[in-house]
């Protein structure tokens, strides 16, 4: 996953997420261990969400692509460098 994608990510349990519009235009991408399932809009290419490798019971959602949400005003948003995966730490 490119560290330049610039997503602002929040987590939600699988049971608590539902796609209400646009599921028909989502594309799936998997790499490395094929555990995580990364979803993108097939029309514009934006990363929307993924099922986590570190905890497959969670989805990570790109809140930066949610209409009406300004991710720059959110407080306490953890920032990851995009290179080092939390599951890879010893």
C-alpha positions as CSV (number, residue, x, y, z in Angstrom):
1,X,0.0,0.0,0.0
2,X,1.5,3.3,-1.0
3,X,2.3,5.5,1.9
4,X,1.2,8.5,-0.2
5,X,-2.5,7.5,-0.3
6,X,-3.3,10.0,2.4
7,X,-6.2,8.2,4.1
8,X,-7.5,9.2,7.5
9,X,-8.5,5.9,9.0
10,X,-10.9,4.9,11.8
11,X,-11.8,1.4,12.8
12,X,-15.2,-0.3,13.1
13,X,-16.2,-3.9,13.8
14,X,-17.4,-5.9,10.7
15,X,-20.9,-6.2,12.2
16,X,-21.2,-2.4,12.5
17,X,-20.5,-1.4,9.0
18,X,-22.9,-1.6,6.1
19,X,-22.4,-0.2,2.6
20,X,-25.6,1.7,1.7
21,X,-24.6,3.0,-1.7
22,X,-22.0,2.1,-4.3
23,X,-21.1,-1.5,-3.4
24,X,-21.5,-2.4,-7.1
25,X,-18.6,-0.1,-8.1
26,X,-16.1,-1.2,-5.3
27,X,-13.0,-3.1,-6.4
28,X,-11.0,-5.5,-4.2
29,X,-7.3,-5.5,-4.0
30,X,-5.2,-8.0,-1.9
31,X,-1.4,-8.2,-1.6
32,X,1.4,-9.8,0.5
33,X,-0.4,-12.3,2.8
34,X,-3.8,-11.9,1.2
35,X,-5.3,-11.5,4.6
36,X,-6.4,-7.9,4.4
37,X,-9.1,-7.0,1.8
38,X,-8.6,-3.4,0.5
39,X,-11.6,-1.8,-1.3
40,X,-11.4,1.1,-3.8
41,X,-13.9,2.9,-6.0
42,X,-13.6,1.5,-9.5
43,X,-14.6,4.8,-11.0
44,X,-12.4,7.3,-9.2
45,X,-9.8,5.1,-7.5
46,X,-10.2,6.4,-3.9
47,X,-9.4,3.9,-1.1
48,X,-12.7,3.5,0.9
49,X,-12.0,0.8,3.5
50,X,-10.3,-2.5,4.2
51,X,-10.6,-5.5,6.4
52,X,-7.6,-5.4,8.7
53,X,-4.7,-7.9,8.6
54,X,-3.9,-7.1,12.2
55,X,-7.5,-7.9,13.3
56,X,-9.7,-9.4,10.6
57,X,-12.8,-8.6,12.7
58,X,-12.3,-4.9,12.0
59,X,-12.7,-2.7,9.0
60,X,-10.6,0.4,8.6
61,X,-12.6,3.2,7.0
62,X,-11.2,6.1,5.1
63,X,-13.2,8.9,6.8
64,X,-11.6,11.4,4.4
65,X,-13.9,10.1,1.7
66,X,-17.1,10.4,3.7
67,X,-19.3,13.1,2.4
68,X,-19.8,15.9,5.0
69,X,-16.9,14.9,7.2
70,X,-13.8,17.1,7.5
71,X,-11.0,14.9,8.7
72,X,-8.8,17.9,9.4
73,X,-10.9,19.1,12.3
74,X,-10.9,15.7,14.1
75,X,-8.9,15.5,17.3
76,X,-6.8,12.5,18.4
77,X,-6.5,10.9,15.0
78,X,-3.5,8.6,15.1
79,X,-1.1,8.9,12.2
80,X,0.7,5.9,10.8
81,X,3.7,6.3,8.4
82,X,2.2,4.0,5.8
83,X,5.4,1.8,5.7
84,X,5.5,0.0,9.0
85,X,2.5,-2.2,9.7
86,X,1.5,-2.6,13.3
87,X,1.5,-6.4,13.0
88,X,5.1,-6.4,11.8
89,X,6.4,-4.9,15.0
90,X,8.3,-7.3,17.3
